[in-house]
Amino acid sequence: LPSVYVSIGFTRSFRMVWQNTECALLDVVVVAMIQLLMFNTDLWWNRNLNTGTRLLLVGFIRNRVFQFVSKLQFAITLLWTSWTEKKQRRTSSAALIILNVVFFPLLLTLIALCALLSSPLLPLFSLPIFLSGFPRPIRSWPGPVGETAYLCHDTIYYQQMVPSLATALQAAFSSGSLGLCLPGAHYLCRFQDRLVWILVVERGYTYCCVNIKGLELEETSCHTAEVRRVDDIFETAFEYEDHPRKPSFNHHFGSILTPCTVLPVKLYSDARNVLSGIIDLLENRWQMKDDFIKVLLWMLVHHCYAKSKRTKSLGEAPKRESLLLMPPEVLSKTRESKDIQLSRSDSLSMESIDDWTDNSHLFDLESGRRPSEAQGSFPRLFSSLPGSVEDELEEDRLHKSMLPVLPALGTGKRQVSRPPPVTFSSHCTELLAVPRQWRMAIHSEAKLKEMGQIFPEDWFRFVLRQLYSSHLKDDHFSSLEDLMEDPALREVYIQAVLPCWIAMFGADHDLPSPGQIFRTYNGDIPWSTCMRWLVGKQELFQLALKAFRYTVKLMVDKASLGPFENFKELLSCLEGYENDWFIGLASEKEWQQAVLQEKPFLFSLGLDADKGVCTSRTLTLQEFPLPVGKLCGEAVRGQWANLSWEMLYATNDDEERFSMQAHLFLLRNLTIQAADPPHGSPVYSSAPLHVPLPAWYST
């Protein structure tokens, strides 16, 4: 039997050296000091205990003493603040404090019992009435770690920052800047409107396992008060560390949060600005209509080139204008055999476009729609928005009912207008042409002439020149002169750009209102025949909506940074949007994908309903300093124990109960939010993350 004691003691001692080097070193020092100070060698310490058993006994006592001190600190803080904090002071506070002082020996005995059993000290209803909680694991909650959380749109921002934070934690644990990395340790990080809660679940040789939680971004009044206190603590500790100051008293003495260090973490900063003076300025909105054509032209040219390149790589013959290269007799027979319904689905008459107005409230989402649509005569326009499915047969019937028909002279039959055939000067020019189904027939010469006047000829040539010098030259295209001087290429782009321009801004020459710009950016575009035609071409619709959003961002940048001096600056700006930006809506799935892919910049347009103004939101990805503080583990466990008792046994789920109110020293509201659901409400909870530690850290 003595050999079993010796084996257990020495095995545990060697394991502690690997698993918990700091505490093992402290145990060895204490044993050595006792051995040196004990002059009587006939005591039971030397006679009955071997070295391994001594280390085991000292380690147990050391662990319980640390727990006792931590629980005593928690109890004294709760007692002290129940009187000094005005919002915590109750009519019964004085009586409870007197009782705790009178029965202080019993309180110490209770705390010692809790430390001996390693159970949490439970403050009943968060009042200075203490009980012994049920012994439970140090992570307090049953079930797998990170299994439950209340997911929302803000979850994605925590999910993006976790890998970078785990890397930063590895360096911080290795350097010792976060203190002893022990199981059950809690840490709190703060950046802008984000709060990160870190729990050390397990610690072993050269590794530790952590659980990272993200708290809600929508701040309540209690949440705001405690977060402001957290910011004050971190600012006091870190903001002036480079500027020596006179010694002063710690104004946050007694708080359960102790600032430790600042970690470099790669995450998104969130900047929100009011667009008053930008989106409501007449000059900016006039310029926006012209810029939209430039942006859409740039997108169409590059899209058509990329599409032709994919077709070429797949070995498919282009079919867009192949009929024009046939002999005349074959071409005429082919045209006669075409069903007239095909051209109906590809063309509309400009003369049937309905005017719409925007005379209601600035941001009224119902203004500018056809009365018949609001009354239910037509289905809601964006039942066929990207991502939804629409019955093609129903779409064709709707087209046939709305498309204008022109009488054919001398025949008495009805004939639907179609885009006139276009003959390109070369096959290479045809590869850059807009697909035929994306063109709309222009019957009115006035409309064609008007579009020719606003068509940016110089910009179109500049885009072709840049495309040729960067891509087409290597693909053995025809000469640049043939590409730029082909009038057919210009004509097909006018036929594609004009319906998109009218769908976004209307057929009249009125200036788009801020409300119209906001609705169009969000995809709520007023009904028109041209818009219905555009929605039927989903790929073109996506390009037009994307071009409109780029144009809004361009308007904001030009108002902030000034106009572009030449086409090169504009082209560089658009290429930057395409490569480094995601410009869309924060509620879109693509926005979340862009965050996870760590797109450098994200932009969205919003609305402040209270003030009635448009706002912009810009996310910027870069490395930011993230302050980290260590929380008193026993204070957290005690509050979680009371939460579990109050919810399960007292069945007090009132959201305004006293134990949920803000406590600037105990951070009670934040602690309850960090609990596992259903008691808490974290919006993100990671699976156990393995954080490797270098071998020299443990040895």
N, C-alpha and C positions, 0 to 999 in steps of 0.2 A: 504493500500500500504506500509506503513512503516513496518508493521509486515512481509511482504514478503521479504523486504530487510534484516531484521533481521534474518529470517529463512535461506535465501540463504547464508548470511555471516557466520552464525554459523555452518551450515551444511558443507560448504566448509572447514571451519577451522578444524572441527573434522575429516573430511575425510583426510585432509592433514597430520594430526598427524599420521594416519595409513599408508597412501600411500607414503609420503615423509617426514620422521621424521626430517631429518637434516634441510631441508629448512623450515619446519614448526617451528622448534626451532629458527632459525634465524629470521623469521618473528615476532615471539613473542618477542624476545629480542629487535628488532628495535622499535616495537610499545611501549614496556615498556620504552625504553630510550627516545622516543619522549614525552611520557606522563610525565616523570620525568623532562625533560628539558623545557617543555612548561609551563611558569609561568602564562600566560594570559589564563584563562579558558574560556574566552568569544569568542575564535576563532572558526571558522567553524569546525575544527578538533574535538573539544569537543562538539560543539553545534549540529552539523548535522550528525555526524558519530557514529555508535555504534561500539563495539569491533570487531564484525564479519566483518563489512564493512571495518574497518581499516586494519584488517589482509588481507582481499581480495585485497585492494589497495596496501598495502606494498608488498604482494606477486607478484602482476602484475609488479610493478616497479622493484622489485628485479630480476625477470626473464628477463625483457627487458634490464636492466643494464648489467647483465651477458652476454647477447647476444651482446650488444654494445661493451663491452670490448673485447670479443672474435673476433668479426668481425674487430675491429680496429687493433688488433694484427695481423690478417691475412693480412690486407691491408698494414700495415707497413712492414711486412716481405717480401711481394711481391715487394714493392717499393725498399726496401733496397737491396735485393738480385739481383734485375734487374741491379744493377750497380756493386756490390761487387763480384758477381759470374761471372767469365770470360765467361763461356758457356751461361749465360743468358743475357750478355750484347749485345745489338743491336745498330745499328746506331741511332735509334730513342729513345733509353733509356734515354739519357740526356734530350731531349725535353719533354718526358712524365713525368719525375721526376719534372722538373721545373713547368709544368702545374699543377701537383698535389699539389706542394707547394704553388703556387699562388692561386689556387682555393681550398685550404685546408678547409676553412669553408664550402664550398659546399660539399666537400667529407665527412666531419663530418655530415652534414645534411643528405646526402644520406645514410650513415651508420646508423644514428639514425632512418631514415624512414624504412630501412630494419629490424632493430631491433624491431621497433614498429609493423610492419606487420608480424614479424617472418618469413621473407623470406630470402633466401640466398643472399649473396653479390657475384655478378657474375663478375669475371675478364674476360673481353672480349679476347678470344684467349689466355688466360693465361698471358696477358699483363697487366700492371698497368693502365688499362682503366676500370673503375668500373661502373656497372649497377645494378639495383635492379632486382633480379630474381623473378620468379613467386612463390607466396606462395605455398608450397607443404608439404606433410607429412615429418616428421623427417627422415623416412627411404628412402625418395627421389624417390623411384621407385614404379610404380604401379604393380599390380598383387600379387598373394600369395607369401609369403616369402619362399625362398628356392626351388622354383618350377623349375628354369632353371639353368643349368651349363653345361660347355663343358666337358663331361665325357671322361676320358682317363685311362690308366693303373695306373697313379699316384693317381687317385681318391681314390683308396682303402686304401691308407695309411692315408689319412685324415679321412676317414670313421672309421678306426680302432681306432684312437686316440680320437675321439669326446666324447665317454662316460667317459673316464678318465679325459679329459679336463673339462667336465661339472662338475664332482665331485670336481676338484681342484678349479674351479671358485666359487662354492658354499662356500667353506671355505674362499676364498679370499674376496668375497663380504661381508661375515659375519664379517670378521675381519677388514674391511675397508681399506685393503692394496691397493685396486684398486681405491680409491677415492670414490666420490659420484656415486652411481649406478643410473644414470638418463636415461630415454628414449632418444635415439639418441647418446649415448656415444659410441665411437669407440675405440677398442683396437687392438694392433698388437703384435703377438707372433712370435718368430723366433727360429728354431732349424735346424742345418745343412743346407740342401737345401730346407727346408719347411718354408712357411710363412702362418700364420693363421690370418685371419681378423675376429674380433668379433664385432657384432653390438647389442647393447641392444635395443630390439624392444619395450618392455613393462616392467613396474615396478609396482608391487602392494604390498599389505600387505602380508608379508612372502613369496614372490616369485618374480622372474623376468624372463623374456622371452628373449632369445638371439638367434641370427642367426650366425652360424659359417661358414666361407668360407675358402677354401684352394686355394692359388694362384699357378700358374704353376711352375713346377720344372725345366723346360727347360729355362735357363736364357739368356735373350738378353743382349746386352751391357748396355742399360739404366737400365734394371732390376738389373744387376750385380753392377752397380755403386751405386744405391740406397740401395741395400741390404748390401753392404760393409759399407755404412754410418750407417745403422741400427745396424750392428754388432759393430761398433766403439762406438756407444752410449751405447749399453748394456754392452760392456766390460768396458767402463769407469765407469759405475754406479755399476756393480756387481762383476767384476772379482777381484778387489782389496778391497772389502769391509771388509775383515778380516785383512787387513794390513793397519795400519794408515799411511796416507800420509800428506804431507804439503798442506795447502790450495792453490788452484790454480784456475785460471779463467776457466769458462765453455766454452770450445772450440765449443760447439754445441748450444750456446745460440741462440734462435730464431727458432729452429727446432720445427715442429708441434708434434714431438714425445717426450713424457716425460716418462722415465722409472719408473715403479711402484714397481714391485716385481718379484719374481721367483716362479713358480708353479711346484710342483712335478707331472709329467704326465707320464703315461705308454705308451711308443711308441717305434718304431723301429729305431735303428741307422743303417745307411747304410755305409758299409766299402767296398771299391773296391781296389783290389790289382792286380799288374801285376805278371803273373806266369812265367816270364823269369827266367831260372835257375832251374825250377821245372818240367814243362811239357816237356821241351826240353832236359832234362838230360837222357842219355841212361840208366843208372842204374834204374831210376824211371820207365821208360817205360817197361823195362824187368820185373821188379817186378810187374808192373801193370797187366801183362798177367797172372801171377801166382795168384795174389790176386783176380782177377775176378772169378776164379774157386772157391775159398774159399767163397767169398761173395755169389755167385750163389748157391752153395751147402747149405749154411746156410739158404738162402731164401727158397729153394725148400723143405728142410726138415720141416721147420716150416709151410710152406704153405700146404704141404701134410697132416701134422698133424692137422692143423686147419680145412682143408677140410673134413678129416675123422671124426673129432669131430662134425662138423655141420651135416654130413650125419647121424651120430649115433644119434644125438639129434632129427633129423627129422624122425627117424625110418626107414630109407632107407637102403636096403642091398647093400653093396659095390659090384660093378660089374666089377671092373677093371681086375681081374685075376680069376674070378669065374670059368671060363672054365677049369682052370688047376686043380681044385679040383674035377672035374667030373670023373666018371669011364672012362677007356681008350676007350671002344667001343662007348660010347656016345660022347666023345670028338672027335673021328675021324669022326663020322657022322656030327657033328656040323661043323668041319673044312671043310668038303667036300661041305656042303651047303652054305658056305660063298662065297659071290661074290668077285671076284678077284679085283674089283674096290675099295673095301673098304680098302684093304691093300695098294693100290696105294696112297690113300690120307693120309696114316699114315706113310709112309716110303720113304726114298730116298737112293740112292747109293752115298757113299762118293766119289766114283771115278769120278763122274760127276761134282764135285765142280769146279768152274772156278776160276782161279787165277786172281787177280787184283792188280794193282800197284797204287802208289801215287807219281808220278814223277813230277807233275806240281807244281804250287806255293804252298807255305806252307799251306795256308788256302783257296785254290781254291775249291769251293763247287762242281764243276763239275768233278773234277778228280776222278779216280777210278771207273767210271761207264762203263758199257758195251757200245760199240759203237752202237749196235743195239737199245739200250734203248734211247740213245740221238737222234737217227734218227727217232724215233717214231715207231719202229717195235713192241715194247712192251709198255704197259701203264706204267706211272710213278709208281715207286715202292710203294710210300706211299699214293697212293689213298686209300689204305686199312689200313692206320695207325689208331690207336685207336680213336674212335669217328666217323669214317666214315663207310659207308655201301658198301659192295662189293657183287656183284652177285655171289652166290655160284656155280651156274652152270658154269659160265664163269671160275671161279677158278678151278673147276674140269677139264674142258677141257684143261686149261693151264697146269695143273699138268700132265694130261695124255700125253700131247704132249712133255713134257720135261723129264718125268721120264724114267730112263733107264730100260730096260727089259732084263732079262737073259734067255737064252734058257734052257728049262728043258731037261735033258739028257734022250735020248731014247724015247721022246714023239713027238718032232717036234713042240710043242706048246710053246707059250711065257708065262713066269711066272714072275710076279713082286715080287721082294724081299720084305720080311716083317720081322719085328723084330722076332727073334726066341722066342719060348715060354719059359717062366721063371717059375720055380717051387720054391715057397718060403717054408721055413722050418716051418712057422706057420702062422696062420691067422692074428695075431697081426703085424707080420712083413709086411704082405701084405698091411695093412692099411697105412703104411708109404711109400709105393712104389709110384713112379711117375706114373701118368696115362699112359696107353698104347699108346694113341695117341700123347703123348709128346716124345716118343722114336723114334729114327731113326735107321734103320738097318745098321749095320757096316759090310760090306762085306770084307773089307781089314783087314787081320790079322795084317798087319803092323800098320794100323791106330789104331786098338784095343790095340795093344801092346804099341804104343806110348802114347795113352791116359792113359793106365794103369800106365805108368812111371810118368806122370805129375799129375796124380790124387792124391790129398793130403789125403792119407790114415789116417794119424794121426789126421788131422783136422776133417775128417769125423767121426772118432770114438769119438773125443772130443765133437763134436756137438751132436751126439747121446747120449753120456753120460750125457751131461748137460740137454738135453731134457728129458731124462728118470728121472733124479733126481728132476726136477722141475715140470714135468707134468705127464709123463707116469706112474710113480710109483703110483700116486693117481688114475689112470684110470684102474688099475689092468691089465697092459700089462704083457707080458711074461718077463722072466728074462732078465737082461741087456746083459748077455753073448749070449743068443740066438739072440738078436737083432744085436749085433755087429759082430757076427761070421757068419751071413748068407751071403754067396757070391752072392746070387741072388739080394739082396738089393743093394749091391755095383755095380753090373752090370747094373741095370736099371738106376741108377743115372749117370753112365758113358754114357749110351745111350742118356740121356736127356741133360747132360752138354756139350758133345762134339759138337753137332750142334750149340748150342748157342755160344760156344767159337769160332768156325770157322766163324759163321755169323758176329760176332763183330770184329774179328781180321784177318780173311782171312785164307785160307787153307795152305798158305806157312808159313815159319818160320821167315819172315821179322819182323822187329821191327815196331810197329805202329808209324806213324809220328804225330807231334802235330796237323797238319791239320786233319788227320784221327780221332784223339781223339776228337777234337772239333766237327767235323761233326757227329760222332757217338753219342756223348752226346746230340746233338740237334735232333737226330732221322733221320739224313740224312745218312743212312748206304748204302755202295756200294752194287750193285746188285750181287747176286750169287744164285745158285740153293738152297743152304742151307738157305739163307736169305728168299727166296720166301716160302720155307716150313715153316720157323719160323713165318712169317707174317700170315700164315694161322691159326696158333695157337695163337690167340690174348692174351689169358691169360698168356701163356708161354712167348710170346714176351714182354709183359709188365714187367714180372719178370726179364727177361734178360736185358731190357733197364734200369730198376731200379737198377739192380745189377751193371751195367756198370757205372751208375752215382754215386752210392755209392763208387765204386772203384776209380773214379776220385777224389772224396772228400777224400778218404782214402790216396791216393797218396799225396795230398796237405797237409794233416795233418801230415803224416809221414815225409815229407820234412821239415815241420816247427817245429814239436815237437820231432822228432826222431822216430826210429823204435820201434815196440812193443817188449817187452821182452819175452812174452809168449802168449799162446792162450787165457788166461783169459782176458788180456788187449784188444786183438783184439775183442773178443766176447763182452766185455763191450762197446767198441767203436761202434760196429754194432748195439747193442741194443739201444745205445744213438741216433744213426742216426734214428732208427725206431720210437722211442718214442718222441724225442725232436726236430727233424730236418725235414724240407721238402727240398729235394734235387731234383731240376728239372729246369724248365725254367720260367723266369719271365713273359713270355707271355702266359703261360698255365692258364687255369681256376682253376686248383688245387692250383696254387700259390696264387691266390686271395682268395680262400677258406681258405688256411692255414693262411693268414694274418688276415682274419676276425675271425678265430678260435684262434688267438693269439698263434700260434706255437712259441716256444721260439727262434728257429733259422731257417733261410732259407738260401739256398746256390744255386747259379747258375753260369754257365760258360758263359763268353762272349768273345767278340773279339773287339780289338781296330784296326779298319780298317786302320787308318792313320799310326800307328806304326807297324802293322802286327804282333801283339803279343796277346796271350790269356790273359784274365783277369778273376778274380773271384769276385763275389759279395756276401757278407754275411750280412744278416739282423739279428740283435740281439734285442730281446724284453726285455726291462727293464725300470725302472723308471728313467727318466732324468729330470734335472732342465730346465724348459722352461721360459725364460725371457719374461715379458709382459710389454708393455708400452701403455700409453694412448695418443690418437691422439686428436688434436684440432678439435672438431666437426664442427665448422663453416668453417674451411679450407677445410675439406672433402666435406661438402655440397656445398660450392662455386665452387670447382673444378668439382663436379658432375653436377652442374647446367650449367657450361660452356660446359661440355661434351655433355649434352643433347641439348643445344642450337646449338652447332657447328655441331652435327651430323644430327639433324632434320631440322634446319632452314638454316644453312650455307652449309649443305650437304658436309662438308669437311671430308671425310673418308680416307684421305691419312694416311697410317701407319707411315710415317716419318714426319708428321706435327709437328709444334713447340710445341703445347700443349701436345704432347705425349712424348717429350724428358725428360730426367732425370732432376730432380730438387732435390738437396741434402737437402734442407731445407723443402720443401713442399711435398717431396716424391710423385711427380706427377705421375710418371709411375706406381707405386704400387697402388696409389689411383684409377687410371683409370682402372687398371686390376681388382680391387675389385668391380667395378660397376656391376650391374646386366646385363646379356646378353640382347640384342646384343651389347650394348655399351662396356661392360666389358668382361673379359674372365676368370672368376674363374673356376677351374676344379672340385670344390666341393662346394656345398651350402646346408647346412642342413635345415631341417624343423625347425620351431620354437621350441626351446628346453626349457622346463620348469625347471628352477633351483630353488629349494626350499631354502628359507632363514629361519633360526630359528626365533621363535617369539620374543626372547629377542632382536634381532637385530632391530626390528621395535618399540619395546616398551621401 
